[in-house]
Amino acid sequence: MSECKLDHSHADVKKKYESQAAFLPDEMKPLFEQFFEKEHSQALLNEMFHLLKKYDLASDEEQSKRNNQLYLVLKNV
């Protein structure tokens, strides 16, 4: 993924999640709820935003890669 110079807020990440939630695995959703209950570093917020960005348009292979990265973050925060 390309490097982005914008910092994304907690609200930005939540809005992006909500727009992509229908395309994400159901078992990931409770993990996101827990994620949004906590504060996170700017770097982590930016990473999560970009993993979610255009998720619905990504190929199955790309979605699988992103799922792995999302699970890695969500299960370790």
C-alpha positions as CSV (number, residue, x, y, z in Angstrom):
1,M,0.0,0.0,0.0
2,S,1.2,3.5,-0.7
3,E,2.3,5.7,2.1
4,C,-0.2,8.4,3.1
5,K,0.8,11.7,4.6
6,L,-2.6,12.2,6.3
7,D,-3.2,11.4,9.9
8,H,-6.5,9.7,10.4
9,S,-8.5,10.2,13.6
10,H,-10.3,7.6,15.7
11,A,-13.5,8.9,14.2
12,D,-12.1,8.5,10.6
13,V,-11.2,4.9,11.3
14,K,-14.6,4.2,12.8
15,K,-16.4,5.8,9.9
16,K,-14.3,3.8,7.4
17,Y,-15.0,0.6,9.4
18,E,-18.7,1.3,9.4
19,S,-18.6,1.8,5.6
20,Q,-16.8,-1.5,5.1
21,A,-18.3,-3.7,7.9
22,A,-20.7,-5.5,5.6
23,F,-17.7,-6.8,3.6
24,L,-15.6,-7.9,6.6
25,P,-15.8,-11.4,8.2
26,D,-18.5,-11.5,10.9
27,E,-16.1,-12.9,13.5
28,M,-13.9,-9.7,13.1
29,K,-16.7,-7.3,14.2
30,P,-16.6,-7.9,18.0
31,L,-12.8,-7.3,17.8
32,F,-13.4,-3.9,16.1
33,E,-15.9,-3.0,18.9
34,Q,-13.2,-3.7,21.4
35,F,-10.7,-1.8,19.3
36,F,-12.8,1.3,19.3
37,E,-13.2,1.3,23.1
38,K,-9.5,2.1,23.5
39,E,-7.1,4.9,22.5
40,H,-4.5,4.0,19.9
41,S,-1.3,5.5,18.5
42,Q,-1.5,7.7,15.4
43,A,0.5,5.1,13.4
44,L,-1.9,2.3,14.3
45,L,-4.9,4.4,13.4
46,N,-3.4,5.2,10.1
47,E,-2.6,1.6,9.4
48,M,-6.1,0.4,10.3
49,F,-7.6,3.1,8.1
50,H,-5.6,2.0,5.1
51,L,-6.3,-1.7,5.7
52,L,-10.0,-0.8,5.6
53,K,-9.8,1.7,2.7
54,K,-11.5,0.2,-0.4
55,Y,-11.6,-3.2,1.2
56,D,-14.8,-3.9,-0.7
57,L,-13.0,-3.4,-4.0
58,A,-10.0,-5.5,-3.2
59,S,-9.5,-8.9,-4.8
60,D,-10.2,-12.0,-2.7
61,E,-6.4,-12.5,-2.4
62,E,-5.9,-8.9,-1.2
63,Q,-8.8,-9.2,1.2
64,S,-7.3,-12.3,2.7
65,K,-4.0,-10.5,3.2
66,R,-5.7,-7.6,4.8
67,N,-7.7,-9.9,7.0
68,N,-4.5,-11.4,8.3
69,Q,-3.1,-8.0,9.1
70,L,-6.4,-6.8,10.7
71,Y,-6.6,-9.9,12.9
72,L,-2.9,-9.4,13.9
73,V,-3.7,-5.9,15.1
74,L,-7.1,-6.6,16.6
75,K,-6.0,-9.6,18.6
76,N,-3.0,-7.8,20.0
77,V,-4.3,-4.4,21.2
